[in-house]
Amino acid sequence: MICYLHGFASSGNAVKAQLLKKHLPEIEILSPDLPIEPLKVIALIDSIIQNHKGKKVLLVGSSLGGFYAYHFYSRRNIPAVLLNPTIDPVSDMKNAVGMHRYFNNDESFEWKAEYLRQLGRISSESLVQTHGALSVYLAEDDQVLDYRKAERFFQSSGCMMKILKFGGHTLTNFTEIIPEIHEFYEQI
């Protein structure tokens, strides 16, 4: 099972989730709508992992979803693919406090300062791992996050890291990465 974890203000119906389902029809792909509150996200992902105990599980996380995927990789050694992940969510999200609209509908939500504290708590529980199954994809032209920050963070981790010249924060070239994700999934 592959569980796709979307980024901030996105949804389980994100383009990357749809592409995974389209190109990997033989694999169960879950793509839940993640709650706004970080501790609730952790509880939801934990529940999904528990419900698939004894089965092959791969977390594929984009941006903030990549942070959550890394948390489960570092704490429970759950294999993960990170796509332009935030590795310092408190700093990266501090200016996001306030009201926002979801990207794919007209609904709004509030990102609260309390959520930054929750991210800080989750972040402090995540360890730098040097073993296990981890792949990281970073785009040099990411217009939201500085890819070099993640590159430095993961450089000594022993993970498979690929730096793409183009793709932006949303990885517009994601379809090209799907065969590599499939191969990674088959090897875990």
BELGI-V562301 format. One record per pair of residues at least 24 apart in sequence whose ideal C-beta (glycine too) atoms are under 10 Angstrom apart, sorted by the first residue. I is the first residue (numbers start at 1). J is the second residue. Records with the same first field share a line. If there is no record, write none. Layout:
BEGIN
I=J, J
END
This chain:
BEGIN
1=27, 28, 29, 30, 48, 49, 51, 52, 55, 56, 57, 58, 59, 185
2=27, 28, 29, 30, 31, 56, 57, 58, 59, 60, 79, 81, 181, 182, 184, 185
3=28, 29, 30, 31, 32, 44, 45, 48, 49, 52, 57, 58, 59, 60, 61, 65, 69, 72, 78, 80
4=29, 30, 31, 32, 58, 59, 60, 61, 62, 65, 69, 81, 83
5=30, 31, 32, 34, 41, 44, 45, 48, 59, 60, 61, 62, 63, 64, 65, 66, 67, 68, 69, 72, 80, 82, 83, 85
6=31, 32, 33, 34, 60, 61, 62, 63, 64, 65, 66, 68, 103, 104
7=34, 61, 62, 63, 64, 65, 66, 67, 68, 83, 84, 85, 86, 103, 144, 169, 170
8=34, 36, 62, 63, 64, 65, 67, 86, 89, 92, 93, 96, 100, 102, 103, 111, 144
9=36, 63, 64, 96, 100, 101, 102, 103, 104, 108, 109, 111
10=34, 62, 63, 64, 65, 102, 103, 104, 170
11=102, 103, 104, 105, 107
12=104
13=104, 105
14=62, 65, 103, 104, 170
15=62, 103, 104, 170, 171, 172, 174, 175
16=60, 61, 62, 65, 83, 170, 171, 174, 175, 177, 178
17=60, 62
19=174, 175, 177, 178
20=60, 174, 175, 178, 181, 182
22=175, 178
23=174, 175, 178, 179, 181, 182
24=178, 179, 181, 182, 185
26=182
27=56, 58, 181, 182, 185, 186
28=52, 55, 56, 57
29=58, 60
30=57, 59
31=60, 65
33=102
34=61, 64, 65, 68
35=109
36=100, 102, 109, 110, 111, 112, 115
37=111, 112, 114, 115, 118
38=64, 67, 68, 71, 89, 93, 114, 115, 116, 117, 118, 119, 120, 121, 122, 123
39=114, 115, 117, 118, 119, 121, 122
40=115, 118
41=65, 67, 68, 71, 115, 118, 119, 122
42=68, 71, 72, 75, 118, 121, 122, 125
44=68
45=69, 71, 72, 78
46=72, 75, 76
48=72
49=76, 78
56=185, 186, 188
57=185, 188
58=133, 135, 181, 182, 184, 185, 186, 188
59=134
60=135, 137, 177, 178, 181, 184, 185
61=85, 86
62=86, 137, 169, 170, 171, 174
63=89, 92, 142, 144, 145, 169, 170, 171
64=89, 92, 93, 96, 119, 145
66=136, 137, 138, 145, 150
67=92, 93, 119, 122, 123, 126
68=119, 122, 126
69=134
70=123, 126, 127, 128, 129, 134, 136, 150, 153, 154, 157, 159
71=119, 122, 123, 125, 126, 127
72=126
73=126, 127, 129, 132, 133, 134, 157, 159
74=125, 126, 127, 128, 129, 132, 134, 157
75=122, 125, 126, 127, 129
76=132
77=129, 131, 132, 133, 134
78=132, 133, 134, 188
79=132, 133, 134, 135, 184, 185, 187, 188
80=132, 133, 134, 135, 136, 159, 184, 188
81=133, 134, 135, 136, 137, 159, 160, 177, 180, 181, 184, 185
82=134, 135, 136, 137, 138, 150, 154, 159, 161
83=135, 136, 137, 138, 139, 167, 169, 170, 171, 174, 177, 181
84=136, 137, 138, 139, 142, 144, 145, 147, 150, 164, 167, 168, 169, 170, 171
85=136, 137, 138, 145, 147, 149, 150, 153, 154
86=119, 123, 144, 145, 149, 150
87=123, 126, 128, 136, 145, 149, 150, 151, 152, 153, 154
88=119, 123, 145, 146, 149, 150, 153
89=115, 116, 118, 119, 120, 122, 123
90=115, 116, 117, 118, 119, 120, 121, 122, 123, 124
91=116, 119, 120, 123, 149
92=119, 144, 145, 146, 149
93=119
94=119
103=170
128=153, 154, 156, 157
129=154, 157, 158, 159
130=156, 157, 158, 159
131=157, 158, 159
132=157, 158, 159, 188
133=159, 160, 184, 185, 187, 188
134=158, 159, 160, 161, 184
135=159, 160, 161, 162, 177, 180, 181, 183, 184
136=160, 161, 162, 163
137=161, 162, 163, 164, 167, 171, 173, 174, 177, 180, 181
138=162, 163, 164, 167, 171
139=163, 164, 165, 166, 167, 168, 169, 170, 171, 172, 173
140=164, 165, 166, 167, 168
141=165, 166, 167, 168, 169, 172
142=167, 168, 169, 170, 171
143=168, 169, 170
144=168, 169, 170
145=169
160=184
END
